[in-house]
Amino acid sequence: MKTPIDKLQALATTTRLNMLSYGEIAEKIGVKHRSQAQYYIKKLVEDGVLIRKSTGDIVIAPSEDRPSLITLPVYGAANCGPATLYAEGEITEVIHVSPSILKRKPKRSAFAVRAEGDSMNAANIAGKTLEDGDYAIVEPVTWQNTLDGDYVLSVLDGLGNIKRVKIDTTERRIVLRSESEAFQEDIIIDAYDLELYSIAGRVIDVVKRARYE
């Protein structure tokens, strides 16, 4: 699924953004408020993906001028324990990382969520743990395409959390497990109740939060 930023970049390749109102841009990229469209344009200009010319035109930067940094939108926060924080569908911030920070370059549809809690502090995601305040890098995927043992961003009744998935074919259920230094209860979803459960994406990497002395 394309994010609003993906849609905005695609729109900029075919349309002069300055000829549209923020309201029209918001409608075309699938967001509710004109202020969101204004914010995304501002961020892409700051990131060097878009260029605001002296003539007022807003265009895609030539490939040779684009930054080497990887820019990822952050869609709110998700618990690493019980699902008590909403994984928001709106960008709350943007992070920029150099390519060497990540094991591989994420797909264009990738995004980040900020981890809350310590129930995944013994995980091994691309060789890293996932601790409170870290950023989980997520690539969208459905539960039908999820593999046993994947780390996933799950949504239960509209609330988000991060767990490792165990597909229990014998009992026809999905088990979401913590990987923590302290004991954490499993979350178990029967196959008949999958309408209550969805997977927003597979967690492929972690950007550790800055820790200052």
Biotite code that builds the C-alpha atoms (Angstrom):
import biotite.structure as struc

atoms = struc.array([
    struc.Atom([0.000, 0.000, 0.000], chain_id="A", res_id=1, res_name="MET", atom_name="CA", element="C"),
    struc.Atom([1.416, 3.372, -1.006], chain_id="A", res_id=2, res_name="LYS", atom_name="CA", element="C"),
    struc.Atom([1.909, 5.946, 1.716], chain_id="A", res_id=3, res_name="THR", atom_name="CA", element="C"),
    struc.Atom([0.854, 9.604, 1.297], chain_id="A", res_id=4, res_name="PRO", atom_name="CA", element="C"),
    struc.Atom([4.519, 10.492, 0.715], chain_id="A", res_id=5, res_name="ILE", atom_name="CA", element="C"),
    struc.Atom([4.778, 7.880, -2.061], chain_id="A", res_id=6, res_name="ASP", atom_name="CA", element="C"),
    struc.Atom([1.614, 9.321, -3.637], chain_id="A", res_id=7, res_name="LYS", atom_name="CA", element="C"),
    struc.Atom([2.924, 12.860, -3.324], chain_id="A", res_id=8, res_name="LEU", atom_name="CA", element="C"),
    struc.Atom([6.204, 11.973, -5.040], chain_id="A", res_id=9, res_name="GLN", atom_name="CA", element="C"),
    struc.Atom([4.301, 10.215, -7.824], chain_id="A", res_id=10, res_name="ALA", atom_name="CA", element="C"),
    struc.Atom([2.011, 13.225, -8.190], chain_id="A", res_id=11, res_name="LEU", atom_name="CA", element="C"),
    struc.Atom([5.005, 15.552, -8.422], chain_id="A", res_id=12, res_name="ALA", atom_name="CA", element="C"),
    struc.Atom([6.338, 13.612, -11.415], chain_id="A", res_id=13, res_name="THR", atom_name="CA", element="C"),
    struc.Atom([3.190, 14.303, -13.450], chain_id="A", res_id=14, res_name="THR", atom_name="CA", element="C"),
    struc.Atom([1.752, 17.510, -11.999], chain_id="A", res_id=15, res_name="THR", atom_name="CA", element="C"),
    struc.Atom([2.983, 20.978, -11.115], chain_id="A", res_id=16, res_name="ARG", atom_name="CA", element="C"),
    struc.Atom([2.188, 20.946, -7.418], chain_id="A", res_id=17, res_name="LEU", atom_name="CA", element="C"),
    struc.Atom([2.145, 24.728, -7.181], chain_id="A", res_id=18, res_name="ASN", atom_name="CA", element="C"),
    struc.Atom([-0.822, 24.759, -9.583], chain_id="A", res_id=19, res_name="MET", atom_name="CA", element="C"),
    struc.Atom([-2.912, 22.803, -7.064], chain_id="A", res_id=20, res_name="LEU", atom_name="CA", element="C"),
    struc.Atom([-4.321, 23.951, -3.745], chain_id="A", res_id=21, res_name="SER", atom_name="CA", element="C"),
    struc.Atom([-3.254, 22.123, -0.593], chain_id="A", res_id=22, res_name="TYR", atom_name="CA", element="C"),
    struc.Atom([-6.814, 20.854, -0.356], chain_id="A", res_id=23, res_name="GLY", atom_name="CA", element="C"),
    struc.Atom([-6.614, 19.354, -3.845], chain_id="A", res_id=24, res_name="GLU", atom_name="CA", element="C"),
    struc.Atom([-3.235, 17.779, -3.081], chain_id="A", res_id=25, res_name="ILE", atom_name="CA", element="C"),
    struc.Atom([-4.587, 16.338, 0.176], chain_id="A", res_id=26, res_name="ALA", atom_name="CA", element="C"),
    struc.Atom([-7.449, 14.707, -1.730], chain_id="A", res_id=27, res_name="GLU", atom_name="CA", element="C"),
    struc.Atom([-5.133, 13.246, -4.357], chain_id="A", res_id=28, res_name="LYS", atom_name="CA", element="C"),
    struc.Atom([-2.730, 11.703, -1.835], chain_id="A", res_id=29, res_name="ILE", atom_name="CA", element="C"),
    struc.Atom([-5.499, 10.393, 0.405], chain_id="A", res_id=30, res_name="GLY", atom_name="CA", element="C"),
    struc.Atom([-5.198, 12.531, 3.540], chain_id="A", res_id=31, res_name="VAL", atom_name="CA", element="C"),
    struc.Atom([-7.964, 14.448, 5.291], chain_id="A", res_id=32, res_name="LYS", atom_name="CA", element="C"),
    struc.Atom([-6.466, 17.849, 5.975], chain_id="A", res_id=33, res_name="HIS", atom_name="CA", element="C"),
    struc.Atom([-4.771, 20.459, 3.794], chain_id="A", res_id=34, res_name="ARG", atom_name="CA", element="C"),
    struc.Atom([-2.242, 21.028, 6.584], chain_id="A", res_id=35, res_name="SER", atom_name="CA", element="C"),
    struc.Atom([-1.036, 17.438, 6.118], chain_id="A", res_id=36, res_name="GLN", atom_name="CA", element="C"),
    struc.Atom([-0.369, 18.054, 2.425], chain_id="A", res_id=37, res_name="ALA", atom_name="CA", element="C"),
    struc.Atom([1.476, 21.248, 3.303], chain_id="A", res_id=38, res_name="GLN", atom_name="CA", element="C"),
    struc.Atom([3.554, 19.376, 5.905], chain_id="A", res_id=39, res_name="TYR", atom_name="CA", element="C"),
    struc.Atom([4.512, 16.539, 3.525], chain_id="A", res_id=40, res_name="TYR", atom_name="CA", element="C"),
    struc.Atom([5.588, 18.984, 0.827], chain_id="A", res_id=41, res_name="ILE", atom_name="CA", element="C"),
    struc.Atom([7.649, 20.934, 3.354], chain_id="A", res_id=42, res_name="LYS", atom_name="CA", element="C"),
    struc.Atom([9.366, 17.760, 4.575], chain_id="A", res_id=43, res_name="LYS", atom_name="CA", element="C"),
    struc.Atom([10.166, 16.528, 1.061], chain_id="A", res_id=44, res_name="LEU", atom_name="CA", element="C"),
    struc.Atom([11.636, 19.915, 0.201], chain_id="A", res_id=45, res_name="VAL", atom_name="CA", element="C"),
    struc.Atom([13.723, 19.827, 3.390], chain_id="A", res_id=46, res_name="GLU", atom_name="CA", element="C"),
    struc.Atom([14.822, 16.260, 2.570], chain_id="A", res_id=47, res_name="ASP", atom_name="CA", element="C"),
    struc.Atom([15.921, 17.307, -0.918], chain_id="A", res_id=48, res_name="GLY", atom_name="CA", element="C"),
    struc.Atom([13.437, 15.022, -2.672], chain_id="A", res_id=49, res_name="VAL", atom_name="CA", element="C"),
    struc.Atom([11.491, 18.022, -4.003], chain_id="A", res_id=50, res_name="LEU", atom_name="CA", element="C"),
    struc.Atom([12.915, 21.355, -5.131], chain_id="A", res_id=51, res_name="ILE", atom_name="CA", element="C"),
    struc.Atom([11.076, 24.669, -4.811], chain_id="A", res_id=52, res_name="ARG", atom_name="CA", element="C"),
    struc.Atom([12.323, 26.772, -7.736], chain_id="A", res_id=53, res_name="LYS", atom_name="CA", element="C"),
    struc.Atom([12.585, 30.556, -7.751], chain_id="A", res_id=54, res_name="SER", atom_name="CA", element="C"),
    struc.Atom([9.683, 30.556, -10.228], chain_id="A", res_id=55, res_name="THR", atom_name="CA", element="C"),
    struc.Atom([7.473, 28.937, -7.575], chain_id="A", res_id=56, res_name="GLY", atom_name="CA", element="C"),
    struc.Atom([7.423, 25.530, -9.267], chain_id="A", res_id=57, res_name="ASP", atom_name="CA", element="C"),
    struc.Atom([7.809, 22.495, -6.974], chain_id="A", res_id=58, res_name="ILE", atom_name="CA", element="C"),
    struc.Atom([9.450, 19.603, -8.814], chain_id="A", res_id=59, res_name="VAL", atom_name="CA", element="C"),
    struc.Atom([11.196, 16.306, -8.164], chain_id="A", res_id=60, res_name="ILE", atom_name="CA", element="C"),
    struc.Atom([14.929, 16.810, -7.633], chain_id="A", res_id=61, res_name="ALA", atom_name="CA", element="C"),
    struc.Atom([17.192, 15.331, -10.322], chain_id="A", res_id=62, res_name="PRO", atom_name="CA", element="C"),
    struc.Atom([18.455, 11.910, -9.253], chain_id="A", res_id=63, res_name="SER", atom_name="CA", element="C"),
    struc.Atom([22.042, 13.148, -8.945], chain_id="A", res_id=64, res_name="GLU", atom_name="CA", element="C"),
    struc.Atom([20.917, 15.854, -6.510], chain_id="A", res_id=65, res_name="ASP", atom_name="CA", element="C"),
    struc.Atom([18.898, 13.598, -4.256], chain_id="A", res_id=66, res_name="ARG", atom_name="CA", element="C"),
    struc.Atom([20.283, 12.844, -0.818], chain_id="A", res_id=67, res_name="PRO", atom_name="CA", element="C"),
    struc.Atom([21.926, 9.523, -0.047], chain_id="A", res_id=68, res_name="SER", atom_name="CA", element="C"),
    struc.Atom([20.164, 9.383, 3.309], chain_id="A", res_id=69, res_name="LEU", atom_name="CA", element="C"),
    struc.Atom([17.167, 7.074, 3.676], chain_id="A", res_id=70, res_name="ILE", atom_name="CA", element="C"),
    struc.Atom([14.094, 8.977, 4.839], chain_id="A", res_id=71, res_name="THR", atom_name="CA", element="C"),
    struc.Atom([11.350, 7.090, 6.652], chain_id="A", res_id=72, res_name="LEU", atom_name="CA", element="C"),
    struc.Atom([8.011, 8.408, 7.912], chain_id="A", res_id=73, res_name="PRO", atom_name="CA", element="C"),
    struc.Atom([7.174, 7.486, 11.508], chain_id="A", res_id=74, res_name="VAL", atom_name="CA", element="C"),
    struc.Atom([3.570, 6.406, 12.008], chain_id="A", res_id=75, res_name="TYR", atom_name="CA", element="C"),
    struc.Atom([3.244, 6.955, 15.742], chain_id="A", res_id=76, res_name="GLY", atom_name="CA", element="C"),
    struc.Atom([4.149, 4.405, 18.396], chain_id="A", res_id=77, res_name="ALA", atom_name="CA", element="C"),
    struc.Atom([3.390, 0.760, 19.051], chain_id="A", res_id=78, res_name="ALA", atom_name="CA", element="C"),
    struc.Atom([3.650, -1.197, 22.261], chain_id="A", res_id=79, res_name="ASN", atom_name="CA", element="C"),
    struc.Atom([6.000, -4.133, 22.540], chain_id="A", res_id=80, res_name="CYS", atom_name="CA", element="C"),
    struc.Atom([3.699, -5.509, 25.238], chain_id="A", res_id=81, res_name="GLY", atom_name="CA", element="C"),
    struc.Atom([-0.104, -5.495, 25.448], chain_id="A", res_id=82, res_name="PRO", atom_name="CA", element="C"),
    struc.Atom([-1.681, -3.535, 22.619], chain_id="A", res_id=83, res_name="ALA", atom_name="CA", element="C"),
    struc.Atom([-2.462, -0.269, 24.364], chain_id="A", res_id=84, res_name="THR", atom_name="CA", element="C"),
    struc.Atom([-1.061, 2.305, 21.938], chain_id="A", res_id=85, res_name="LEU", atom_name="CA", element="C"),
    struc.Atom([-2.625, 3.100, 18.608], chain_id="A", res_id=86, res_name="TYR", atom_name="CA", element="C"),
    struc.Atom([-0.384, 2.623, 15.582], chain_id="A", res_id=87, res_name="ALA", atom_name="CA", element="C"),
    struc.Atom([-1.413, 5.857, 13.888], chain_id="A", res_id=88, res_name="GLU", atom_name="CA", element="C"),
    struc.Atom([-1.912, 6.136, 10.164], chain_id="A", res_id=89, res_name="GLY", atom_name="CA", element="C"),
    struc.Atom([-0.571, 9.690, 10.123], chain_id="A", res_id=90, res_name="GLU", atom_name="CA", element="C"),
    struc.Atom([3.044, 10.759, 10.132], chain_id="A", res_id=91, res_name="ILE", atom_name="CA", element="C"),
    struc.Atom([4.166, 12.030, 13.526], chain_id="A", res_id=92, res_name="THR", atom_name="CA", element="C"),
    struc.Atom([7.799, 12.576, 12.591], chain_id="A", res_id=93, res_name="GLU", atom_name="CA", element="C"),
    struc.Atom([10.410, 11.636, 9.995], chain_id="A", res_id=94, res_name="VAL", atom_name="CA", element="C"),
    struc.Atom([13.757, 9.926, 10.571], chain_id="A", res_id=95, res_name="ILE", atom_name="CA", element="C"),
    struc.Atom([16.811, 10.066, 8.321], chain_id="A", res_id=96, res_name="HIS", atom_name="CA", element="C"),
    struc.Atom([19.444, 7.333, 8.402], chain_id="A", res_id=97, res_name="VAL", atom_name="CA", element="C"),
    struc.Atom([22.494, 6.552, 6.320], chain_id="A", res_id=98, res_name="SER", atom_name="CA", element="C"),
    struc.Atom([22.341, 3.329, 4.258], chain_id="A", res_id=99, res_name="PRO", atom_name="CA", element="C"),
    struc.Atom([24.875, 1.548, 6.479], chain_id="A", res_id=100, res_name="SER", atom_name="CA", element="C"),
    struc.Atom([22.550, 1.816, 9.488], chain_id="A", res_id=101, res_name="ILE", atom_name="CA", element="C"),
    struc.Atom([20.182, -0.721, 7.910], chain_id="A", res_id=102, res_name="LEU", atom_name="CA", element="C"),
    struc.Atom([20.994, -4.263, 6.832], chain_id="A", res_id=103, res_name="LYS", atom_name="CA", element="C"),
    struc.Atom([19.392, -3.621, 3.451], chain_id="A", res_id=104, res_name="ARG", atom_name="CA", element="C"),
    struc.Atom([17.638, -0.759, 1.745], chain_id="A", res_id=105, res_name="LYS", atom_name="CA", element="C"),
    struc.Atom([13.935, -0.918, 2.679], chain_id="A", res_id=106, res_name="PRO", atom_name="CA", element="C"),
    struc.Atom([11.157, -0.855, 0.124], chain_id="A", res_id=107, res_name="LYS", atom_name="CA", element="C"),
    struc.Atom([9.673, 2.502, -0.816], chain_id="A", res_id=108, res_name="ARG", atom_name="CA", element="C"),
    struc.Atom([6.536, 1.594, 1.119], chain_id="A", res_id=109, res_name="SER", atom_name="CA", element="C"),
    struc.Atom([8.487, 1.043, 4.356], chain_id="A", res_id=110, res_name="ALA", atom_name="CA", element="C"),
    struc.Atom([7.825, 3.132, 7.432], chain_id="A", res_id=111, res_name="PHE", atom_name="CA", element="C"),
    struc.Atom([8.848, 3.260, 11.076], chain_id="A", res_id=112, res_name="ALA", atom_name="CA", element="C"),
    struc.Atom([7.075, 3.094, 14.414], chain_id="A", res_id=113, res_name="VAL", atom_name="CA", element="C"),
    struc.Atom([8.575, 3.997, 17.757], chain_id="A", res_id=114, res_name="ARG", atom_name="CA", element="C"),
    struc.Atom([8.658, 1.077, 20.175], chain_id="A", res_id=115, res_name="ALA", atom_name="CA", element="C"),
    struc.Atom([7.114, 1.516, 23.618], chain_id="A", res_id=116, res_name="GLU", atom_name="CA", element="C"),
    struc.Atom([7.974, -0.981, 26.352], chain_id="A", res_id=117, res_name="GLY", atom_name="CA", element="C"),
    struc.Atom([10.608, -3.658, 26.867], chain_id="A", res_id=118, res_name="ASP", atom_name="CA", element="C"),
    struc.Atom([8.840, -6.902, 25.986], chain_id="A", res_id=119, res_name="SER", atom_name="CA", element="C"),
    struc.Atom([11.027, -7.286, 22.846], chain_id="A", res_id=120, res_name="MET", atom_name="CA", element="C"),
    struc.Atom([14.361, -6.337, 24.432], chain_id="A", res_id=121, res_name="ASN", atom_name="CA", element="C"),
    struc.Atom([15.730, -9.858, 23.840], chain_id="A", res_id=122, res_name="ALA", atom_name="CA", element="C"),
    struc.Atom([14.666, -10.005, 20.183], chain_id="A", res_id=123, res_name="ALA", atom_name="CA", element="C"),
    struc.Atom([17.129, -10.472, 17.335], chain_id="A", res_id=124, res_name="ASN", atom_name="CA", element="C"),
    struc.Atom([15.952, -8.316, 14.461], chain_id="A", res_id=125, res_name="ILE", atom_name="CA", element="C"),
    struc.Atom([18.739, -7.934, 11.911], chain_id="A", res_id=126, res_name="ALA", atom_name="CA", element="C"),
    struc.Atom([21.104, -8.593, 14.802], chain_id="A", res_id=127, res_name="GLY", atom_name="CA", element="C"),
    struc.Atom([19.583, -5.931, 17.051], chain_id="A", res_id=128, res_name="LYS", atom_name="CA", element="C"),
    struc.Atom([17.306, -5.901, 20.072], chain_id="A", res_id=129, res_name="THR", atom_name="CA", element="C"),
    struc.Atom([14.174, -3.742, 20.122], chain_id="A", res_id=130, res_name="LEU", atom_name="CA", element="C"),
    struc.Atom([14.093, -1.595, 23.234], chain_id="A", res_id=131, res_name="GLU", atom_name="CA", element="C"),
    struc.Atom([11.900, 1.207, 24.503], chain_id="A", res_id=132, res_name="ASP", atom_name="CA", element="C"),
    struc.Atom([12.366, 4.258, 22.277], chain_id="A", res_id=133, res_name="GLY", atom_name="CA", element="C"),
    struc.Atom([13.950, 2.394, 19.358], chain_id="A", res_id=134, res_name="ASP", atom_name="CA", element="C"),
    struc.Atom([12.473, 2.658, 15.865], chain_id="A", res_id=135, res_name="TYR", atom_name="CA", element="C"),
    struc.Atom([11.131, -0.515, 14.269], chain_id="A", res_id=136, res_name="ALA", atom_name="CA", element="C"),
    struc.Atom([11.442, -0.437, 10.465], chain_id="A", res_id=137, res_name="ILE", atom_name="CA", element="C"),
    struc.Atom([8.363, -2.009, 8.906], chain_id="A", res_id=138, res_name="VAL", atom_name="CA", element="C"),
    struc.Atom([7.545, -3.178, 5.387], chain_id="A", res_id=139, res_name="GLU", atom_name="CA", element="C"),
    struc.Atom([3.806, -3.630, 4.729], chain_id="A", res_id=140, res_name="PRO", atom_name="CA", element="C"),
    struc.Atom([2.633, -7.245, 4.444], chain_id="A", res_id=141, res_name="VAL", atom_name="CA", element="C"),
    struc.Atom([-0.636, -9.100, 5.074], chain_id="A", res_id=142, res_name="THR", atom_name="CA", element="C"),
    struc.Atom([-0.968, -11.969, 7.533], chain_id="A", res_id=143, res_name="TRP", atom_name="CA", element="C"),
    struc.Atom([-1.495, -14.351, 4.582], chain_id="A", res_id=144, res_name="GLN", atom_name="CA", element="C"),
    struc.Atom([2.076, -13.573, 3.480], chain_id="A", res_id=145, res_name="ASN", atom_name="CA", element="C"),
    struc.Atom([3.584, -13.717, 6.959], chain_id="A", res_id=146, res_name="THR", atom_name="CA", element="C"),
    struc.Atom([6.003, -16.514, 7.777], chain_id="A", res_id=147, res_name="LEU", atom_name="CA", element="C"),
    struc.Atom([6.305, -18.389, 11.033], chain_id="A", res_id=148, res_name="ASP", atom_name="CA", element="C"),
    struc.Atom([8.929, -16.623, 13.135], chain_id="A", res_id=149, res_name="GLY", atom_name="CA", element="C"),
    struc.Atom([8.522, -13.202, 11.534], chain_id="A", res_id=150, res_name="ASP", atom_name="CA", element="C"),
    struc.Atom([8.584, -10.127, 13.721], chain_id="A", res_id=151, res_name="TYR", atom_name="CA", element="C"),
    struc.Atom([5.422, -8.194, 12.971], chain_id="A", res_id=152, res_name="VAL", atom_name="CA", element="C"),
    struc.Atom([3.573, -4.991, 13.710], chain_id="A", res_id=153, res_name="LEU", atom_name="CA", element="C"),
    struc.Atom([0.114, -6.260, 14.630], chain_id="A", res_id=154, res_name="SER", atom_name="CA", element="C"),
    struc.Atom([-3.138, -4.360, 14.948], chain_id="A", res_id=155, res_name="VAL", atom_name="CA", element="C"),
    struc.Atom([-5.718, -5.669, 17.428], chain_id="A", res_id=156, res_name="LEU", atom_name="CA", element="C"),
    struc.Atom([-8.993, -3.740, 17.632], chain_id="A", res_id=157, res_name="ASP", atom_name="CA", element="C"),
    struc.Atom([-7.203, -0.717, 16.159], chain_id="A", res_id=158, res_name="GLY", atom_name="CA", element="C"),
    struc.Atom([-4.324, -0.894, 18.635], chain_id="A", res_id=159, res_name="LEU", atom_name="CA", element="C"),
    struc.Atom([-0.769, -1.658, 17.596], chain_id="A", res_id=160, res_name="GLY", atom_name="CA", element="C"),
    struc.Atom([1.949, -3.826, 19.068], chain_id="A", res_id=161, res_name="ASN", atom_name="CA", element="C"),
    struc.Atom([5.132, -5.577, 18.011], chain_id="A", res_id=162, res_name="ILE", atom_name="CA", element="C"),
    struc.Atom([5.609, -9.297, 18.543], chain_id="A", res_id=163, res_name="LYS", atom_name="CA", element="C"),
    struc.Atom([7.113, -12.412, 17.004], chain_id="A", res_id=164, res_name="ARG", atom_name="CA", element="C"),
    struc.Atom([4.495, -14.527, 15.298], chain_id="A", res_id=165, res_name="VAL", atom_name="CA", element="C"),
    struc.Atom([4.065, -18.266, 15.773], chain_id="A", res_id=166, res_name="LYS", atom_name="CA", element="C"),
    struc.Atom([1.705, -19.919, 13.300], chain_id="A", res_id=167, res_name="ILE", atom_name="CA", element="C"),
    struc.Atom([0.180, -22.873, 15.125], chain_id="A", res_id=168, res_name="ASP", atom_name="CA", element="C"),
    struc.Atom([-1.329, -24.989, 12.346], chain_id="A", res_id=169, res_name="THR", atom_name="CA", element="C"),
    struc.Atom([-2.221, -27.845, 14.718], chain_id="A", res_id=170, res_name="THR", atom_name="CA", element="C"),
    struc.Atom([-4.516, -25.681, 16.846], chain_id="A", res_id=171, res_name="GLU", atom_name="CA", element="C"),
    struc.Atom([-5.412, -23.366, 13.948], chain_id="A", res_id=172, res_name="ARG", atom_name="CA", element="C"),
    struc.Atom([-4.325, -20.202, 15.693], chain_id="A", res_id=173, res_name="ARG", atom_name="CA", element="C"),
    struc.Atom([-1.738, -17.459, 15.663], chain_id="A", res_id=174, res_name="ILE", atom_name="CA", element="C"),
    struc.Atom([0.388, -16.841, 18.737], chain_id="A", res_id=175, res_name="VAL", atom_name="CA", element="C"),
    struc.Atom([2.091, -13.476, 19.235], chain_id="A", res_id=176, res_name="LEU", atom_name="CA", element="C"),
    struc.Atom([5.099, -13.910, 21.482], chain_id="A", res_id=177, res_name="ARG", atom_name="CA", element="C"),
    struc.Atom([7.294, -11.492, 23.365], chain_id="A", res_id=178, res_name="SER", atom_name="CA", element="C"),
    struc.Atom([11.049, -11.931, 23.452], chain_id="A", res_id=179, res_name="GLU", atom_name="CA", element="C"),
    struc.Atom([11.983, -10.276, 26.705], chain_id="A", res_id=180, res_name="SER", atom_name="CA", element="C"),
    struc.Atom([14.413, -10.583, 29.588], chain_id="A", res_id=181, res_name="GLU", atom_name="CA", element="C"),
    struc.Atom([11.289, -10.730, 31.779], chain_id="A", res_id=182, res_name="ALA", atom_name="CA", element="C"),
    struc.Atom([8.320, -13.090, 31.337], chain_id="A", res_id=183, res_name="PHE", atom_name="CA", element="C"),
    struc.Atom([5.517, -11.758, 29.141], chain_id="A", res_id=184, res_name="GLN", atom_name="CA", element="C"),
    struc.Atom([2.181, -13.386, 28.360], chain_id="A", res_id=185, res_name="GLU", atom_name="CA", element="C"),
    struc.Atom([1.477, -14.607, 24.821], chain_id="A", res_id=186, res_name="ASP", atom_name="CA", element="C"),
    struc.Atom([-1.380, -13.166, 22.776], chain_id="A", res_id=187, res_name="ILE", atom_name="CA", element="C"),
    struc.Atom([-3.360, -15.992, 21.132], chain_id="A", res_id=188, res_name="ILE", atom_name="CA", element="C"),
    struc.Atom([-5.790, -15.480, 18.236], chain_id="A", res_id=189, res_name="ILE", atom_name="CA", element="C"),
    struc.Atom([-7.942, -18.313, 16.944], chain_id="A", res_id=190, res_name="ASP", atom_name="CA", element="C"),
    struc.Atom([-8.364, -18.681, 13.189], chain_id="A", res_id=191, res_name="ALA", atom_name="CA", element="C"),
    struc.Atom([-12.075, -17.949, 13.563], chain_id="A", res_id=192, res_name="TYR", atom_name="CA", element="C"),
    struc.Atom([-11.307, -14.565, 15.118], chain_id="A", res_id=193, res_name="ASP", atom_name="CA", element="C"),
    struc.Atom([-8.914, -13.231, 12.519], chain_id="A", res_id=194, res_name="LEU", atom_name="CA", element="C"),
    struc.Atom([-11.287, -10.361, 11.721], chain_id="A", res_id=195, res_name="GLU", atom_name="CA", element="C"),
    struc.Atom([-10.112, -8.880, 15.026], chain_id="A", res_id=196, res_name="LEU", atom_name="CA", element="C"),
    struc.Atom([-6.496, -9.122, 13.956], chain_id="A", res_id=197, res_name="TYR", atom_name="CA", element="C"),
    struc.Atom([-4.386, -7.781, 11.145], chain_id="A", res_id=198, res_name="SER", atom_name="CA", element="C"),
    struc.Atom([-0.712, -7.438, 10.397], chain_id="A", res_id=199, res_name="ILE", atom_name="CA", element="C"),
    struc.Atom([0.359, -3.983, 9.302], chain_id="A", res_id=200, res_name="ALA", atom_name="CA", element="C"),
    struc.Atom([3.799, -5.173, 8.310], chain_id="A", res_id=201, res_name="GLY", atom_name="CA", element="C"),
    struc.Atom([6.936, -7.205, 8.889], chain_id="A", res_id=202, res_name="ARG", atom_name="CA", element="C"),
    struc.Atom([9.614, -5.645, 11.106], chain_id="A", res_id=203, res_name="VAL", atom_name="CA", element="C"),
    struc.Atom([12.815, -5.938, 9.077], chain_id="A", res_id=204, res_name="ILE", atom_name="CA", element="C"),
    struc.Atom([15.264, -3.813, 11.032], chain_id="A", res_id=205, res_name="ASP", atom_name="CA", element="C"),
    struc.Atom([15.760, -1.539, 14.019], chain_id="A", res_id=206, res_name="VAL", atom_name="CA", element="C"),
    struc.Atom([17.194, 1.946, 14.353], chain_id="A", res_id=207, res_name="VAL", atom_name="CA", element="C"),
    struc.Atom([18.446, 2.251, 17.905], chain_id="A", res_id=208, res_name="LYS", atom_name="CA", element="C"),
    struc.Atom([17.465, 5.437, 19.696], chain_id="A", res_id=209, res_name="ARG", atom_name="CA", element="C"),
    struc.Atom([20.212, 7.883, 20.556], chain_id="A", res_id=210, res_name="ALA", atom_name="CA", element="C"),
    struc.Atom([21.420, 7.411, 24.106], chain_id="A", res_id=211, res_name="ARG", atom_name="CA", element="C"),
    struc.Atom([23.237, 10.370, 25.585], chain_id="A", res_id=212, res_name="TYR", atom_name="CA", element="C"),
    struc.Atom([25.416, 10.302, 28.665], chain_id="A", res_id=213, res_name="GLU", atom_name="CA", element="C"),
])
